[in-house]
């Protein structure tokens, strides 16, 4: 595939992923004042999606290289927000919210890894 086509796939997927992330942020806005639920949710769900799709891409022909660029690199790259996670975690610590910072850290890492592997298991069961 030419680089221009790959850029369009990644850029379009990234645009849609970013819009989806913003919609999740709006959904969680009422409770986001005391805990960053939207970022935690998209990171865990995004990890699941990446796990699911990457397993399908490796073990089947259901995910083409183009679909991988669009969905994994583009959509999931725009949807997940690890940089926002880092900022919010540091803000919780800065504000003395050590308990919530610990929950956020554990939830993001354990939830992300668990969701990734659940996605790969589901993909294996589905195929």
KENU-788095 format. One record per residue (C-alpha): x, z, y; residue in three letters. Coordinates in Angstrom, 2 decimals, padded with zeros to 5 digits, always signed. Each point is the difference from the previous one (the first is absolute). Example, Ala and Ser with C-alpha at 12.3 -4.5 7.8 and 13.67 -1.06 7.14 Angstrom:
2
<markol x="+012.30" z="+007.80" y="-004.50" aa="ALA"/>
<markol x="+001.37" z="-000.66" y="+003.44" aa="SER"/>
END
This chain:
127
<markol x="+000.00" z="+000.00" y="+000.00" aa="UNK"/>
<markol x="+001.24" z="-000.77" y="+003.48" aa="UNK"/>
<markol x="+000.82" z="+002.90" y="+002.28" aa="UNK"/>
<markol x="-002.73" z="-000.93" y="+002.48" aa="UNK"/>
<markol x="-002.66" z="+000.24" y="-002.71" aa="UNK"/>
<markol x="+001.35" z="+003.37" y="-001.13" aa="UNK"/>
<markol x="-000.01" z="+001.27" y="+003.58" aa="UNK"/>
<markol x="-003.62" z="-001.02" y="+000.43" aa="UNK"/>
<markol x="-001.00" z="+001.76" y="-003.24" aa="UNK"/>
<markol x="+001.86" z="+003.20" y="+000.89" aa="UNK"/>
<markol x="-001.19" z="-000.07" y="+003.62" aa="UNK"/>
<markol x="-003.64" z="-000.59" y="-000.92" aa="UNK"/>
<markol x="+000.11" z="+002.71" y="-002.66" aa="UNK"/>
<markol x="+001.71" z="+002.37" y="+002.44" aa="UNK"/>
<markol x="-002.64" z="-000.67" y="+002.63" aa="UNK"/>
<markol x="-002.82" z="+000.75" y="-002.44" aa="UNK"/>
<markol x="+001.79" z="+003.10" y="-001.32" aa="UNK"/>
<markol x="+000.48" z="+001.33" y="+003.52" aa="UNK"/>
<markol x="-003.66" z="-000.60" y="+000.83" aa="UNK"/>
<markol x="-001.01" z="+001.80" y="-003.21" aa="UNK"/>
<markol x="+002.30" z="+002.92" y="+000.88" aa="UNK"/>
<markol x="-001.60" z="+000.24" y="+003.45" aa="UNK"/>
<markol x="-003.48" z="+000.01" y="-001.57" aa="UNK"/>
<markol x="+001.03" z="+002.89" y="-002.26" aa="UNK"/>
<markol x="+001.36" z="+001.84" y="+003.05" aa="UNK"/>
<markol x="-003.38" z="-000.42" y="+001.72" aa="UNK"/>
<markol x="-001.77" z="+001.31" y="-003.10" aa="UNK"/>
<markol x="+002.14" z="+003.14" y="-000.05" aa="UNK"/>
<markol x="+000.05" z="+000.50" y="+003.78" aa="UNK"/>
<markol x="-002.38" z="+003.02" y="-000.06" aa="UNK"/>
<markol x="+002.38" z="+002.01" y="-002.22" aa="UNK"/>
<markol x="+003.30" z="-001.51" y="+001.16" aa="UNK"/>
<markol x="+000.31" z="+002.53" y="+002.81" aa="UNK"/>
<markol x="+001.38" z="+002.65" y="-002.36" aa="UNK"/>
<markol x="+001.46" z="-002.03" y="-002.90" aa="UNK"/>
<markol x="+001.12" z="-003.66" y="-000.32" aa="UNK"/>
<markol x="-002.42" z="-000.93" y="-002.80" aa="UNK"/>
<markol x="-000.06" z="-003.70" y="+000.82" aa="UNK"/>
<markol x="+003.76" z="-000.46" y="-000.40" aa="UNK"/>
<markol x="+000.05" z="+002.07" y="-003.18" aa="UNK"/>
<markol x="-002.91" z="-002.03" y="-001.41" aa="UNK"/>
<markol x="+001.46" z="-003.43" y="+000.75" aa="UNK"/>
<markol x="+003.42" z="+000.97" y="-001.37" aa="UNK"/>
<markol x="-001.50" z="+001.26" y="-003.27" aa="UNK"/>
<markol x="-002.43" z="-002.92" y="-000.35" aa="UNK"/>
<markol x="+002.67" z="-002.48" y="+001.06" aa="UNK"/>
<markol x="+002.35" z="+001.41" y="-002.64" aa="UNK"/>
<markol x="-002.74" z="-000.51" y="-002.59" aa="UNK"/>
<markol x="-000.59" z="-003.60" y="+001.11" aa="UNK"/>
<markol x="+003.73" z="-000.79" y="-000.06" aa="UNK"/>
<markol x="+000.34" z="+001.55" y="-003.46" aa="UNK"/>
<markol x="-002.99" z="-001.91" y="-001.33" aa="UNK"/>
<markol x="+000.99" z="-003.37" y="+001.46" aa="UNK"/>
<markol x="+003.69" z="+000.29" y="-000.80" aa="UNK"/>
<markol x="-000.80" z="+000.73" y="-003.65" aa="UNK"/>
<markol x="-002.32" z="-003.01" y="-000.12" aa="UNK"/>
<markol x="+002.67" z="-002.15" y="+001.64" aa="UNK"/>
<markol x="+002.60" z="+001.05" y="-002.59" aa="UNK"/>
<markol x="-002.11" z="+000.02" y="-003.16" aa="UNK"/>
<markol x="-002.49" z="-002.83" y="+000.61" aa="UNK"/>
<markol x="-000.43" z="-003.23" y="+001.89" aa="UNK"/>
<markol x="-002.99" z="+001.39" y="+001.93" aa="UNK"/>
<markol x="+002.08" z="+000.70" y="+003.11" aa="UNK"/>
<markol x="+001.88" z="-003.08" y="+001.17" aa="UNK"/>
<markol x="+003.12" z="+000.26" y="+002.17" aa="UNK"/>
<markol x="-002.16" z="-001.06" y="+002.96" aa="UNK"/>
<markol x="-002.62" z="+002.66" y="-000.75" aa="UNK"/>
<markol x="+002.79" z="+002.57" y="-000.34" aa="UNK"/>
<markol x="+001.31" z="-000.90" y="+003.46" aa="UNK"/>
<markol x="-003.48" z="+000.14" y="+001.51" aa="UNK"/>
<markol x="-001.25" z="+003.15" y="-001.75" aa="UNK"/>
<markol x="+003.04" z="+002.19" y="-000.62" aa="UNK"/>
<markol x="+002.42" z="-000.93" y="+002.78" aa="UNK"/>
<markol x="-002.62" z="-000.93" y="+002.58" aa="UNK"/>
<markol x="-003.19" z="+001.98" y="-000.55" aa="UNK"/>
<markol x="+001.51" z="+003.16" y="-001.47" aa="UNK"/>
<markol x="+002.90" z="-000.14" y="+002.47" aa="UNK"/>
<markol x="-002.48" z="-000.06" y="+002.87" aa="UNK"/>
<markol x="-002.37" z="+002.48" y="-001.63" aa="UNK"/>
<markol x="+002.40" z="+002.79" y="-000.95" aa="UNK"/>
<markol x="+001.49" z="+002.04" y="+002.78" aa="UNK"/>
<markol x="+003.10" z="+001.82" y="-001.09" aa="UNK"/>
<markol x="+001.44" z="-000.11" y="+003.50" aa="UNK"/>
<markol x="-003.18" z="+001.61" y="+001.32" aa="UNK"/>
<markol x="+000.29" z="+002.54" y="-002.81" aa="UNK"/>
<markol x="+003.50" z="+000.97" y="+001.12" aa="UNK"/>
<markol x="-001.15" z="+000.42" y="+003.60" aa="UNK"/>
<markol x="-003.04" z="+002.08" y="-000.95" aa="UNK"/>
<markol x="+002.00" z="+002.19" y="-002.40" aa="UNK"/>
<markol x="+002.58" z="+000.70" y="+002.69" aa="UNK"/>
<markol x="-002.82" z="+000.76" y="+002.46" aa="UNK"/>
<markol x="-001.53" z="+002.53" y="-002.39" aa="UNK"/>
<markol x="+003.38" z="+001.71" y="-000.38" aa="UNK"/>
<markol x="+000.65" z="-000.12" y="+003.73" aa="UNK"/>
<markol x="-003.39" z="+001.64" y="+000.60" aa="UNK"/>
<markol x="+000.83" z="+002.78" y="-002.47" aa="UNK"/>
<markol x="-002.53" z="-001.23" y="-002.58" aa="UNK"/>
<markol x="+002.36" z="+000.57" y="-002.93" aa="UNK"/>
<markol x="-002.84" z="+000.49" y="-002.51" aa="UNK"/>
<markol x="-001.68" z="-003.27" y="+000.92" aa="UNK"/>
<markol x="+003.36" z="-001.78" y="+000.14" aa="UNK"/>
<markol x="+000.67" z="+001.18" y="-003.57" aa="UNK"/>
<markol x="-003.40" z="-001.20" y="-001.21" aa="UNK"/>
<markol x="+000.54" z="-003.32" y="+001.73" aa="UNK"/>
<markol x="+003.46" z="-000.42" y="-001.53" aa="UNK"/>
<markol x="-001.10" z="+000.93" y="-003.51" aa="UNK"/>
<markol x="-003.22" z="-002.00" y="+000.22" aa="UNK"/>
<markol x="+001.76" z="-003.11" y="+001.27" aa="UNK"/>
<markol x="+002.82" z="+000.01" y="-002.53" aa="UNK"/>
<markol x="-001.81" z="+001.31" y="-003.09" aa="UNK"/>
<markol x="-003.20" z="-001.88" y="+000.85" aa="UNK"/>
<markol x="+001.88" z="-003.23" y="+000.70" aa="UNK"/>
<markol x="+002.06" z="+000.11" y="-003.19" aa="UNK"/>
<markol x="-003.01" z="+001.01" y="-002.10" aa="UNK"/>
<markol x="-002.15" z="-002.74" y="+001.52" aa="UNK"/>
<markol x="+002.72" z="-002.59" y="-000.54" aa="UNK"/>
<markol x="+000.21" z="+000.81" y="-003.69" aa="UNK"/>
<markol x="-003.78" z="+000.20" y="-000.38" aa="UNK"/>
<markol x="-000.11" z="-003.50" y="+001.48" aa="UNK"/>
<markol x="+002.52" z="-001.28" y="-002.55" aa="UNK"/>
<markol x="-001.91" z="+001.67" y="-002.86" aa="UNK"/>
<markol x="-003.29" z="-001.50" y="+001.16" aa="UNK"/>
<markol x="+001.61" z="-003.43" y="+000.28" aa="UNK"/>
<markol x="+001.35" z="+000.31" y="-003.56" aa="UNK"/>
<markol x="-003.41" z="+001.06" y="-001.30" aa="UNK"/>
<markol x="-001.72" z="-002.80" y="+001.91" aa="UNK"/>
<markol x="+002.23" z="-002.73" y="-001.44" aa="UNK"/>
END
